[in-house]
Amino acid sequence: MNQSRKVSYRRGLFDPATLTTQQSIRESLTEFSGVVNESNVIYALDGLLDQSKIVELILSGTSHSI
């Protein structure tokens, strides 16, 4: 049985408009890691990938060390 699990984190956590500094990115990732665990990581990542601009955000950070 496939059960859908909702992962809750604050709205706008990964809004590109607020992730303008390394510090704001670190804070968002720290907050996100506080709600993700072994049983919900797949659902959390699925939810992120559904968000607008998240793929561009991830790709834009691949050449920078945080």
mmCIF file as Biopython writes it, N, C-alpha, C and O atoms, coordinates in Angstrom:
data_model
#
loop_
_atom_site.group_PDB
_atom_site.id
_atom_site.type_symbol
_atom_site.label_atom_id
_atom_site.label_alt_id
_atom_site.label_comp_id
_atom_site.label_asym_id
_atom_site.label_entity_id
_atom_site.label_seq_id
_atom_site.pdbx_PDB_ins_code
_atom_site.Cartn_x
_atom_site.Cartn_y
_atom_site.Cartn_z
_atom_site.occupancy
_atom_site.B_iso_or_equiv
_atom_site.auth_seq_id
_atom_site.auth_asym_id
_atom_site.pdbx_PDB_model_num
ATOM 1   N N  . MET A ? 1  ? 0.836  -1.170 0.000   1.0 0.0 1  A 1 
ATOM 2   C CA . MET A ? 1  ? 0.000  0.000  0.000   1.0 0.0 1  A 1 
ATOM 3   C C  . MET A ? 1  ? 0.888  1.243  0.000   1.0 0.0 1  A 1 
ATOM 4   O O  . MET A ? 1  ? 1.707  1.428  0.900   1.0 0.0 1  A 1 
ATOM 5   N N  . ASN A ? 2  ? 0.724  2.071  -0.989  1.0 0.0 2  A 1 
ATOM 6   C CA . ASN A ? 2  ? 1.483  3.315  -1.086  1.0 0.0 2  A 1 
ATOM 7   C C  . ASN A ? 2  ? 0.742  4.422  -0.340  1.0 0.0 2  A 1 
ATOM 8   O O  . ASN A ? 2  ? -0.381 4.789  -0.685  1.0 0.0 2  A 1 
ATOM 9   N N  . GLN A ? 3  ? 1.390  4.930  0.668   1.0 0.0 3  A 1 
ATOM 10  C CA . GLN A ? 3  ? 0.756  5.938  1.503   1.0 0.0 3  A 1 
ATOM 11  C C  . GLN A ? 3  ? 1.445  7.282  1.288   1.0 0.0 3  A 1 
ATOM 12  O O  . GLN A ? 3  ? 2.669  7.374  1.380   1.0 0.0 3  A 1 
ATOM 13  N N  . SER A ? 4  ? 0.672  8.315  1.004   1.0 0.0 4  A 1 
ATOM 14  C CA . SER A ? 4  ? 1.226  9.646  0.804   1.0 0.0 4  A 1 
ATOM 15  C C  . SER A ? 4  ? 1.505  10.301 2.148   1.0 0.0 4  A 1 
ATOM 16  O O  . SER A ? 4  ? 0.644  10.308 3.027   1.0 0.0 4  A 1 
ATOM 17  N N  . ARG A ? 5  ? 2.678  10.839 2.308   1.0 0.0 5  A 1 
ATOM 18  C CA . ARG A ? 5  ? 3.052  11.505 3.556   1.0 0.0 5  A 1 
ATOM 19  C C  . ARG A ? 5  ? 3.367  12.952 3.261   1.0 0.0 5  A 1 
ATOM 20  O O  . ARG A ? 5  ? 4.147  13.266 2.362   1.0 0.0 5  A 1 
ATOM 21  N N  . LYS A ? 6  ? 2.758  13.817 4.019   1.0 0.0 6  A 1 
ATOM 22  C CA . LYS A ? 6  ? 2.988  15.253 3.854   1.0 0.0 6  A 1 
ATOM 23  C C  . LYS A ? 6  ? 4.142  15.665 4.747   1.0 0.0 6  A 1 
ATOM 24  O O  . LYS A ? 6  ? 4.163  15.337 5.934   1.0 0.0 6  A 1 
ATOM 25  N N  . VAL A ? 7  ? 5.094  16.376 4.187   1.0 0.0 7  A 1 
ATOM 26  C CA . VAL A ? 7  ? 6.203  16.915 4.956   1.0 0.0 7  A 1 
ATOM 27  C C  . VAL A ? 7  ? 5.962  18.408 5.072   1.0 0.0 7  A 1 
ATOM 28  O O  . VAL A ? 7  ? 5.864  19.112 4.067   1.0 0.0 7  A 1 
ATOM 29  N N  . SER A ? 8  ? 5.869  18.884 6.298   1.0 0.0 8  A 1 
ATOM 30  C CA . SER A ? 8  ? 5.531  20.291 6.514   1.0 0.0 8  A 1 
ATOM 31  C C  . SER A ? 8  ? 6.758  21.109 6.889   1.0 0.0 8  A 1 
ATOM 32  O O  . SER A ? 8  ? 7.482  20.787 7.830   1.0 0.0 8  A 1 
ATOM 33  N N  . TYR A ? 9  ? 6.965  22.152 6.144   1.0 0.0 9  A 1 
ATOM 34  C CA . TYR A ? 9  ? 7.967  23.159 6.473   1.0 0.0 9  A 1 
ATOM 35  C C  . TYR A ? 9  ? 7.385  24.489 6.025   1.0 0.0 9  A 1 
ATOM 36  O O  . TYR A ? 9  ? 6.438  24.535 5.239   1.0 0.0 9  A 1 
ATOM 37  N N  . ARG A ? 10 ? 7.957  25.559 6.531   1.0 0.0 10 A 1 
ATOM 38  C CA . ARG A ? 10 ? 7.316  26.858 6.291   1.0 0.0 10 A 1 
ATOM 39  C C  . ARG A ? 10 ? 7.271  27.213 4.813   1.0 0.0 10 A 1 
ATOM 40  O O  . ARG A ? 10 ? 8.179  26.903 4.042   1.0 0.0 10 A 1 
ATOM 41  N N  . ARG A ? 11 ? 6.204  27.860 4.457   1.0 0.0 11 A 1 
ATOM 42  C CA . ARG A ? 11 ? 5.997  28.297 3.075   1.0 0.0 11 A 1 
ATOM 43  C C  . ARG A ? 11 ? 7.104  29.288 2.701   1.0 0.0 11 A 1 
ATOM 44  O O  . ARG A ? 11 ? 7.439  30.174 3.488   1.0 0.0 11 A 1 
ATOM 45  N N  . GLY A ? 12 ? 7.651  29.141 1.538   1.0 0.0 12 A 1 
ATOM 46  C CA . GLY A ? 12 ? 8.695  30.052 1.079   1.0 0.0 12 A 1 
ATOM 47  C C  . GLY A ? 12 ? 10.089 29.697 1.563   1.0 0.0 12 A 1 
ATOM 48  O O  . GLY A ? 12 ? 11.028 30.466 1.360   1.0 0.0 12 A 1 
ATOM 49  N N  . LEU A ? 13 ? 10.236 28.552 2.196   1.0 0.0 13 A 1 
ATOM 50  C CA . LEU A ? 13 ? 11.540 28.155 2.725   1.0 0.0 13 A 1 
ATOM 51  C C  . LEU A ? 13 ? 12.614 28.159 1.640   1.0 0.0 13 A 1 
ATOM 52  O O  . LEU A ? 13 ? 13.757 28.543 1.887   1.0 0.0 13 A 1 
ATOM 53  N N  . PHE A ? 14 ? 12.237 27.733 0.449   1.0 0.0 14 A 1 
ATOM 54  C CA . PHE A ? 14 ? 13.195 27.698 -0.654  1.0 0.0 14 A 1 
ATOM 55  C C  . PHE A ? 14 ? 12.821 28.662 -1.770  1.0 0.0 14 A 1 
ATOM 56  O O  . PHE A ? 14 ? 13.061 28.383 -2.945  1.0 0.0 14 A 1 
ATOM 57  N N  . ASP A ? 15 ? 12.244 29.775 -1.409  1.0 0.0 15 A 1 
ATOM 58  C CA . ASP A ? 15 ? 11.904 30.820 -2.375  1.0 0.0 15 A 1 
ATOM 59  C C  . ASP A ? 15 ? 13.200 31.486 -2.835  1.0 0.0 15 A 1 
ATOM 60  O O  . ASP A ? 15 ? 13.929 32.033 -2.007  1.0 0.0 15 A 1 
ATOM 61  N N  . PRO A ? 16 ? 13.502 31.455 -4.125  1.0 0.0 16 A 1 
ATOM 62  C CA . PRO A ? 16 ? 14.751 32.048 -4.616  1.0 0.0 16 A 1 
ATOM 63  C C  . PRO A ? 16 ? 14.916 33.524 -4.231  1.0 0.0 16 A 1 
ATOM 64  O O  . PRO A ? 16 ? 16.041 34.009 -4.109  1.0 0.0 16 A 1 
ATOM 65  N N  . ALA A ? 17 ? 13.819 34.224 -4.043  1.0 0.0 17 A 1 
ATOM 66  C CA . ALA A ? 17 ? 13.909 35.641 -3.666  1.0 0.0 17 A 1 
ATOM 67  C C  . ALA A ? 17 ? 14.499 35.827 -2.270  1.0 0.0 17 A 1 
ATOM 68  O O  . ALA A ? 17 ? 15.075 36.874 -1.976  1.0 0.0 17 A 1 
ATOM 69  N N  . THR A ? 18 ? 14.361 34.816 -1.405  1.0 0.0 18 A 1 
ATOM 70  C CA . THR A ? 18 ? 14.903 34.939 -0.048  1.0 0.0 18 A 1 
ATOM 71  C C  . THR A ? 18 ? 16.255 34.265 0.112   1.0 0.0 18 A 1 
ATOM 72  O O  . THR A ? 18 ? 16.931 34.463 1.121   1.0 0.0 18 A 1 
ATOM 73  N N  . LEU A ? 19 ? 16.652 33.482 -0.857  1.0 0.0 19 A 1 
ATOM 74  C CA . LEU A ? 19 ? 17.932 32.770 -0.774  1.0 0.0 19 A 1 
ATOM 75  C C  . LEU A ? 19 ? 19.004 33.541 -1.543  1.0 0.0 19 A 1 
ATOM 76  O O  . LEU A ? 19 ? 19.513 33.090 -2.569  1.0 0.0 19 A 1 
ATOM 77  N N  . THR A ? 20 ? 19.315 34.680 -1.025  1.0 0.0 20 A 1 
ATOM 78  C CA . THR A ? 20 ? 20.231 35.574 -1.735  1.0 0.0 20 A 1 
ATOM 79  C C  . THR A ? 20 ? 21.640 35.608 -1.150  1.0 0.0 20 A 1 
ATOM 80  O O  . THR A ? 20 ? 22.546 36.195 -1.742  1.0 0.0 20 A 1 
ATOM 81  N N  . THR A ? 21 ? 21.826 34.982 0.008   1.0 0.0 21 A 1 
ATOM 82  C CA . THR A ? 21 ? 23.152 34.944 0.623   1.0 0.0 21 A 1 
ATOM 83  C C  . THR A ? 21 ? 23.468 33.515 1.044   1.0 0.0 21 A 1 
ATOM 84  O O  . THR A ? 21 ? 22.573 32.678 1.159   1.0 0.0 21 A 1 
ATOM 85  N N  . GLN A ? 22 ? 24.737 33.249 1.271   1.0 0.0 22 A 1 
ATOM 86  C CA . GLN A ? 22 ? 25.118 31.925 1.754   1.0 0.0 22 A 1 
ATOM 87  C C  . GLN A ? 22 ? 24.480 31.654 3.109   1.0 0.0 22 A 1 
ATOM 88  O O  . GLN A ? 22 ? 24.076 30.525 3.389   1.0 0.0 22 A 1 
ATOM 89  N N  . GLN A ? 23 ? 24.385 32.671 3.945   1.0 0.0 23 A 1 
ATOM 90  C CA . GLN A ? 23 ? 23.785 32.504 5.263   1.0 0.0 23 A 1 
ATOM 91  C C  . GLN A ? 23 ? 22.309 32.118 5.160   1.0 0.0 23 A 1 
ATOM 92  O O  . GLN A ? 23 ? 21.856 31.226 5.878   1.0 0.0 23 A 1 
ATOM 93  N N  . SER A ? 24 ? 21.560 32.771 4.284   1.0 0.0 24 A 1 
ATOM 94  C CA . SER A ? 24 ? 20.131 32.444 4.148   1.0 0.0 24 A 1 
ATOM 95  C C  . SER A ? 24 ? 19.939 31.037 3.585   1.0 0.0 24 A 1 
ATOM 96  O O  . SER A ? 24 ? 18.984 30.349 3.944   1.0 0.0 24 A 1 
ATOM 97  N N  . ILE A ? 25 ? 20.834 30.614 2.715   1.0 0.0 25 A 1 
ATOM 98  C CA . ILE A ? 25 ? 20.772 29.250 2.180   1.0 0.0 25 A 1 
ATOM 99  C C  . ILE A ? 25 ? 21.068 28.244 3.284   1.0 0.0 25 A 1 
ATOM 100 O O  . ILE A ? 25 ? 20.365 27.242 3.419   1.0 0.0 25 A 1 
ATOM 101 N N  . ARG A ? 26 ? 22.103 28.506 4.072   1.0 0.0 26 A 1 
ATOM 102 C CA . ARG A ? 26 ? 22.439 27.614 5.194   1.0 0.0 26 A 1 
ATOM 103 C C  . ARG A ? 26 ? 21.271 27.487 6.166   1.0 0.0 26 A 1 
ATOM 104 O O  . ARG A ? 26 ? 20.932 26.387 6.604   1.0 0.0 26 A 1 
ATOM 105 N N  . GLU A ? 27 ? 20.657 28.625 6.500   1.0 0.0 27 A 1 
ATOM 106 C CA . GLU A ? 27 ? 19.535 28.613 7.442   1.0 0.0 27 A 1 
ATOM 107 C C  . GLU A ? 27 ? 18.361 27.809 6.900   1.0 0.0 27 A 1 
ATOM 108 O O  . GLU A ? 27 ? 17.732 27.055 7.644   1.0 0.0 27 A 1 
ATOM 109 N N  . SER A ? 28 ? 18.059 27.960 5.621   1.0 0.0 28 A 1 
ATOM 110 C CA . SER A ? 28 ? 16.961 27.195 5.020   1.0 0.0 28 A 1 
ATOM 111 C C  . SER A ? 28 ? 17.265 25.707 5.014   1.0 0.0 28 A 1 
ATOM 112 O O  . SER A ? 28 ? 16.394 24.893 5.321   1.0 0.0 28 A 1 
ATOM 113 N N  . LEU A ? 29 ? 18.484 25.348 4.670   1.0 0.0 29 A 1 
ATOM 114 C CA . LEU A ? 29 ? 18.863 23.934 4.664   1.0 0.0 29 A 1 
ATOM 115 C C  . LEU A ? 29 ? 18.840 23.337 6.067   1.0 0.0 29 A 1 
ATOM 116 O O  . LEU A ? 29 ? 18.439 22.188 6.252   1.0 0.0 29 A 1 
ATOM 117 N N  . THR A ? 30 ? 19.269 24.119 7.052   1.0 0.0 30 A 1 
ATOM 118 C CA . THR A ? 30 ? 19.227 23.657 8.441   1.0 0.0 30 A 1 
ATOM 119 C C  . THR A ? 30 ? 17.786 23.440 8.889   1.0 0.0 30 A 1 
ATOM 120 O O  . THR A ? 30 ? 17.470 22.430 9.516   1.0 0.0 30 A 1 
ATOM 121 N N  . GLU A ? 31 ? 16.918 24.389 8.565   1.0 0.0 31 A 1 
ATOM 122 C CA . GLU A ? 31 ? 15.506 24.251 8.915   1.0 0.0 31 A 1 
ATOM 123 C C  . GLU A ? 31 ? 14.895 23.027 8.227   1.0 0.0 31 A 1 
ATOM 124 O O  . GLU A ? 31 ? 14.159 22.261 8.849   1.0 0.0 31 A 1 
ATOM 125 N N  . PHE A ? 32 ? 15.203 22.852 6.948   1.0 0.0 32 A 1 
ATOM 126 C CA . PHE A ? 32 ? 14.681 21.707 6.194   1.0 0.0 32 A 1 
ATOM 127 C C  . PHE A ? 32 ? 15.174 20.392 6.792   1.0 0.0 32 A 1 
ATOM 128 O O  . PHE A ? 32 ? 14.404 19.440 6.914   1.0 0.0 32 A 1 
ATOM 129 N N  . SER A ? 33 ? 16.436 20.334 7.161   1.0 0.0 33 A 1 
ATOM 130 C CA . SER A ? 33 ? 16.977 19.092 7.723   1.0 0.0 33 A 1 
ATOM 131 C C  . SER A ? 33 ? 16.340 18.751 9.061   1.0 0.0 33 A 1 
ATOM 132 O O  . SER A ? 33 ? 16.372 17.596 9.486   1.0 0.0 33 A 1 
ATOM 133 N N  . GLY A ? 34 ? 15.760 19.741 9.730   1.0 0.0 34 A 1 
ATOM 134 C CA . GLY A ? 34 ? 15.079 19.482 10.991  1.0 0.0 34 A 1 
ATOM 135 C C  . GLY A ? 34 ? 13.749 18.774 10.836  1.0 0.0 34 A 1 
ATOM 136 O O  . GLY A ? 34 ? 13.256 18.181 11.796  1.0 0.0 34 A 1 
ATOM 137 N N  . VAL A ? 35 ? 13.156 18.820 9.655   1.0 0.0 35 A 1 
ATOM 138 C CA . VAL A ? 35 ? 11.862 18.165 9.440   1.0 0.0 35 A 1 
ATOM 139 C C  . VAL A ? 35 ? 11.965 16.897 8.595   1.0 0.0 35 A 1 
ATOM 140 O O  . VAL A ? 35 ? 11.006 16.133 8.493   1.0 0.0 35 A 1 
ATOM 141 N N  . VAL A ? 36 ? 13.116 16.682 8.001   1.0 0.0 36 A 1 
ATOM 142 C CA . VAL A ? 36 ? 13.305 15.499 7.157   1.0 0.0 36 A 1 
ATOM 143 C C  . VAL A ? 36 ? 13.922 14.386 7.993   1.0 0.0 36 A 1 
ATOM 144 O O  . VAL A ? 36 ? 14.848 14.609 8.774   1.0 0.0 36 A 1 
ATOM 145 N N  . ASN A ? 37 ? 13.393 13.196 7.811   1.0 0.0 37 A 1 
ATOM 146 C CA . ASN A ? 37 ? 13.957 12.033 8.481   1.0 0.0 37 A 1 
ATOM 147 C C  . ASN A ? 37 ? 13.933 10.850 7.517   1.0 0.0 37 A 1 
ATOM 148 O O  . ASN A ? 37 ? 13.504 10.973 6.370   1.0 0.0 37 A 1 
ATOM 149 N N  . GLU A ? 38 ? 14.390 9.733  7.992   1.0 0.0 38 A 1 
ATOM 150 C CA . GLU A ? 38 ? 14.509 8.554  7.127   1.0 0.0 38 A 1 
ATOM 151 C C  . GLU A ? 38 ? 13.171 8.123  6.520   1.0 0.0 38 A 1 
ATOM 152 O O  . GLU A ? 38 ? 13.134 7.627  5.394   1.0 0.0 38 A 1 
ATOM 153 N N  . SER A ? 39 ? 12.093 8.305  7.248   1.0 0.0 39 A 1 
ATOM 154 C CA . SER A ? 39 ? 10.806 7.827  6.752   1.0 0.0 39 A 1 
ATOM 155 C C  . SER A ? 39 ? 10.105 8.806  5.816   1.0 0.0 39 A 1 
ATOM 156 O O  . SER A ? 39 ? 9.151  8.425  5.138   1.0 0.0 39 A 1 
ATOM 157 N N  . ASN A ? 40 ? 10.560 10.069 5.763   1.0 0.0 40 A 1 
ATOM 158 C CA . ASN A ? 40 ? 9.861  11.019 4.894   1.0 0.0 40 A 1 
ATOM 159 C C  . ASN A ? 40 ? 10.749 11.716 3.865   1.0 0.0 40 A 1 
ATOM 160 O O  . ASN A ? 40 ? 10.287 12.622 3.170   1.0 0.0 40 A 1 
ATOM 161 N N  . VAL A ? 41 ? 11.994 11.317 3.757   1.0 0.0 41 A 1 
ATOM 162 C CA . VAL A ? 41 ? 12.920 12.012 2.860   1.0 0.0 41 A 1 
ATOM 163 C C  . VAL A ? 41 ? 12.458 11.960 1.404   1.0 0.0 41 A 1 
ATOM 164 O O  . VAL A ? 41 ? 12.589 12.951 0.685   1.0 0.0 41 A 1 
ATOM 165 N N  . ILE A ? 42 ? 11.925 10.831 0.959   1.0 0.0 42 A 1 
ATOM 166 C CA . ILE A ? 42 ? 11.463 10.721 -0.427  1.0 0.0 42 A 1 
ATOM 167 C C  . ILE A ? 42 ? 10.306 11.680 -0.678  1.0 0.0 42 A 1 
ATOM 168 O O  . ILE A ? 42 ? 10.264 12.348 -1.712  1.0 0.0 42 A 1 
ATOM 169 N N  . TYR A ? 43 ? 9.372  11.749 0.259   1.0 0.0 43 A 1 
ATOM 170 C CA . TYR A ? 43 ? 8.227  12.644 0.120   1.0 0.0 43 A 1 
ATOM 171 C C  . TYR A ? 43 ? 8.663  14.106 0.162   1.0 0.0 43 A 1 
ATOM 172 O O  . TYR A ? 43 ? 8.127  14.946 -0.561  1.0 0.0 43 A 1 
ATOM 173 N N  . ALA A ? 44 ? 9.637  14.396 1.010   1.0 0.0 44 A 1 
ATOM 174 C CA . ALA A ? 44 ? 10.143 15.767 1.116   1.0 0.0 44 A 1 
ATOM 175 C C  . ALA A ? 44 ? 10.804 16.192 -0.189  1.0 0.0 44 A 1 
ATOM 176 O O  . ALA A ? 44 ? 10.573 17.302 -0.668  1.0 0.0 44 A 1 
ATOM 177 N N  . LEU A ? 45 ? 11.612 15.331 -0.758  1.0 0.0 45 A 1 
ATOM 178 C CA . LEU A ? 45 ? 12.284 15.659 -2.016  1.0 0.0 45 A 1 
ATOM 179 C C  . LEU A ? 45 ? 11.287 15.756 -3.162  1.0 0.0 45 A 1 
ATOM 180 O O  . LEU A ? 45 ? 11.421 16.622 -4.026  1.0 0.0 45 A 1 
ATOM 181 N N  . ASP A ? 46 ? 10.285 14.875 -3.180  1.0 0.0 46 A 1 
ATOM 182 C CA . ASP A ? 46 ? 9.234  14.972 -4.198  1.0 0.0 46 A 1 
ATOM 183 C C  . ASP A ? 46 ? 8.520  16.312 -4.106  1.0 0.0 46 A 1 
ATOM 184 O O  . ASP A ? 46 ? 8.249  16.951 -5.122  1.0 0.0 46 A 1 
ATOM 185 N N  . GLY A ? 47 ? 8.220  16.732 -2.891  1.0 0.0 47 A 1 
ATOM 186 C CA . GLY A ? 47 ? 7.552  18.017 -2.691  1.0 0.0 47 A 1 
ATOM 187 C C  . GLY A ? 47 ? 8.401  19.183 -3.169  1.0 0.0 47 A 1 
ATOM 188 O O  . GLY A ? 47 ? 7.884  20.131 -3.759  1.0 0.0 47 A 1 
ATOM 189 N N  . LEU A ? 48 ? 9.696  19.116 -2.918  1.0 0.0 48 A 1 
ATOM 190 C CA . LEU A ? 48 ? 10.589 20.179 -3.377  1.0 0.0 48 A 1 
ATOM 191 C C  . LEU A ? 48 ? 10.658 20.236 -4.895  1.0 0.0 48 A 1 
ATOM 192 O O  . LEU A ? 48 ? 10.617 21.315 -5.485  1.0 0.0 48 A 1 
ATOM 193 N N  . LEU A ? 49 ? 10.760 19.090 -5.514  1.0 0.0 49 A 1 
ATOM 194 C CA . LEU A ? 49 ? 10.870 19.062 -6.970  1.0 0.0 49 A 1 
ATOM 195 C C  . LEU A ? 49 ? 9.613  19.561 -7.662  1.0 0.0 49 A 1 
ATOM 196 O O  . LEU A ? 49 ? 9.662  19.970 -8.822  1.0 0.0 49 A 1 
ATOM 197 N N  . ASP A ? 50 ? 8.495  19.530 -6.966  1.0 0.0 50 A 1 
ATOM 198 C CA . ASP A ? 50 ? 7.246  20.058 -7.511  1.0 0.0 50 A 1 
ATOM 199 C C  . ASP A ? 50 ? 7.193  21.587 -7.467  1.0 0.0 50 A 1 
ATOM 200 O O  . ASP A ? 50 ? 6.359  22.199 -8.135  1.0 0.0 50 A 1 
ATOM 201 N N  . GLN A ? 51 ? 8.072  22.197 -6.693  1.0 0.0 51 A 1 
ATOM 202 C CA . GLN A ? 51 ? 8.057  23.649 -6.553  1.0 0.0 51 A 1 
ATOM 203 C C  . GLN A ? 51 ? 8.690  24.321 -7.764  1.0 0.0 51 A 1 
ATOM 204 O O  . GLN A ? 51 ? 9.642  23.812 -8.356  1.0 0.0 51 A 1 
ATOM 205 N N  . SER A ? 52 ? 8.146  25.458 -8.109  1.0 0.0 52 A 1 
ATOM 206 C CA . SER A ? 52 ? 8.673  26.253 -9.214  1.0 0.0 52 A 1 
ATOM 207 C C  . SER A ? 52 ? 10.081 26.750 -8.881  1.0 0.0 52 A 1 
ATOM 208 O O  . SER A ? 52 ? 10.341 27.202 -7.766  1.0 0.0 52 A 1 
ATOM 209 N N  . LYS A ? 53 ? 10.953 26.665 -9.824  1.0 0.0 53 A 1 
ATOM 210 C CA . LYS A ? 53 ? 12.315 27.193 -9.746  1.0 0.0 53 A 1 
ATOM 211 C C  . LYS A ? 53 ? 13.273 26.395 -8.867  1.0 0.0 53 A 1 
ATOM 212 O O  . LYS A ? 53 ? 14.443 26.766 -8.781  1.0 0.0 53 A 1 
ATOM 213 N N  . ILE A ? 54 ? 12.840 25.323 -8.211  1.0 0.0 54 A 1 
ATOM 214 C CA . ILE A ? 54 ? 13.751 24.606 -7.324  1.0 0.0 54 A 1 
ATOM 215 C C  . ILE A ? 54 ? 14.884 23.938 -8.094  1.0 0.0 54 A 1 
ATOM 216 O O  . ILE A ? 54 ? 16.015 23.901 -7.608  1.0 0.0 54 A 1 
ATOM 217 N N  . VAL A ? 55 ? 14.610 23.414 -9.277  1.0 0.0 55 A 1 
ATOM 218 C CA . VAL A ? 55 ? 15.666 22.780 -10.061 1.0 0.0 55 A 1 
ATOM 219 C C  . VAL A ? 55 ? 16.712 23.813 -10.457 1.0 0.0 55 A 1 
ATOM 220 O O  . VAL A ? 55 ? 17.912 23.547 -10.398 1.0 0.0 55 A 1 
ATOM 221 N N  . GLU A ? 56 ? 16.247 25.002 -10.864 1.0 0.0 56 A 1 
ATOM 222 C CA . GLU A ? 56 ? 17.189 26.071 -11.214 1.0 0.0 56 A 1 
ATOM 223 C C  . GLU A ? 56 ? 18.017 26.482 -10.001 1.0 0.0 56 A 1 
ATOM 224 O O  . GLU A ? 56 ? 19.206 26.772 -10.128 1.0 0.0 56 A 1 
ATOM 225 N N  . LEU A ? 57 ? 17.391 26.508 -8.828  1.0 0.0 57 A 1 
ATOM 226 C CA . LEU A ? 57 ? 18.106 26.864 -7.601  1.0 0.0 57 A 1 
ATOM 227 C C  . LEU A ? 57 ? 19.193 25.834 -7.309  1.0 0.0 57 A 1 
ATOM 228 O O  . LEU A ? 57 ? 20.326 26.196 -6.990  1.0 0.0 57 A 1 
ATOM 229 N N  . ILE A ? 58 ? 18.853 24.557 -7.416  1.0 0.0 58 A 1 
ATOM 230 C CA . ILE A ? 58 ? 19.827 23.510 -7.168  1.0 0.0 58 A 1 
ATOM 231 C C  . ILE A ? 58 ? 20.983 23.588 -8.159  1.0 0.0 58 A 1 
ATOM 232 O O  . ILE A ? 58 ? 22.147 23.512 -7.766  1.0 0.0 58 A 1 
ATOM 233 N N  . LEU A ? 59 ? 20.666 23.738 -9.432  1.0 0.0 59 A 1 
ATOM 234 C CA . LEU A ? 59 ? 21.700 23.815 -10.457 1.0 0.0 59 A 1 
ATOM 235 C C  . LEU A ? 59 ? 22.584 25.048 -10.292 1.0 0.0 59 A 1 
ATOM 236 O O  . LEU A ? 59 ? 23.784 24.994 -10.564 1.0 0.0 59 A 1 
ATOM 237 N N  . SER A ? 60 ? 21.999 26.150 -9.850  1.0 0.0 60 A 1 
ATOM 238 C CA . SER A ? 60 ? 22.795 27.366 -9.684  1.0 0.0 60 A 1 
ATOM 239 C C  . SER A ? 60 ? 23.793 27.256 -8.557  1.0 0.0 60 A 1 
ATOM 240 O O  . SER A ? 60 ? 24.790 27.977 -8.531  1.0 0.0 60 A 1 
ATOM 241 N N  . GLY A ? 61 ? 23.533 26.358 -7.627  1.0 0.0 61 A 1 
ATOM 242 C CA . GLY A ? 61 ? 24.445 26.207 -6.491  1.0 0.0 61 A 1 
ATOM 243 C C  . GLY A ? 61 ? 25.474 25.116 -6.661  1.0 0.0 61 A 1 
ATOM 244 O O  . GLY A ? 61 ? 26.296 24.907 -5.769  1.0 0.0 61 A 1 
ATOM 245 N N  . THR A ? 62 ? 25.454 24.420 -7.765  1.0 0.0 62 A 1 
ATOM 246 C CA . THR A ? 62 ? 26.365 23.284 -7.920  1.0 0.0 62 A 1 
ATOM 247 C C  . THR A ? 62 ? 27.813 23.696 -8.122  1.0 0.0 62 A 1 
ATOM 248 O O  . THR A ? 62 ? 28.715 22.893 -7.885  1.0 0.0 62 A 1 
ATOM 249 N N  . SER A ? 63 ? 28.052 24.907 -8.547  1.0 0.0 63 A 1 
ATOM 250 C CA . SER A ? 63 ? 29.444 25.314 -8.777  1.0 0.0 63 A 1 
ATOM 251 C C  . SER A ? 63 ? 30.002 26.120 -7.617  1.0 0.0 63 A 1 
ATOM 252 O O  . SER A ? 63 ? 31.139 26.587 -7.680  1.0 0.0 63 A 1 
ATOM 253 N N  . HIS A ? 64 ? 29.218 26.291 -6.558  1.0 0.0 64 A 1 
ATOM 254 C CA . HIS A ? 64 ? 29.669 27.080 -5.410  1.0 0.0 64 A 1 
ATOM 255 C C  . HIS A ? 64 ? 29.727 26.206 -4.161  1.0 0.0 64 A 1 
ATOM 256 O O  . HIS A ? 64 ? 28.894 25.322 -3.960  1.0 0.0 64 A 1 
ATOM 257 N N  . SER A ? 65 ? 30.703 26.465 -3.350  1.0 0.0 65 A 1 
ATOM 258 C CA . SER A ? 65 ? 30.809 25.775 -2.076  1.0 0.0 65 A 1 
ATOM 259 C C  . SER A ? 65 ? 30.133 26.604 -1.011  1.0 0.0 65 A 1 
ATOM 260 O O  . SER A ? 65 ? 30.419 27.792 -0.863  1.0 0.0 65 A 1 
ATOM 261 N N  . ILE A ? 66 ? 29.234 25.980 -0.266  1.0 0.0 66 A 1 
ATOM 262 C CA . ILE A ? 66 ? 28.504 26.706 0.783   1.0 0.0 66 A 1 
ATOM 263 C C  . ILE A ? 66 ? 29.169 26.481 2.118   1.0 0.0 66 A 1 
ATOM 264 O O  . ILE A ? 66 ? 28.710 27.005 3.133   1.0 0.0 66 A 1 
#
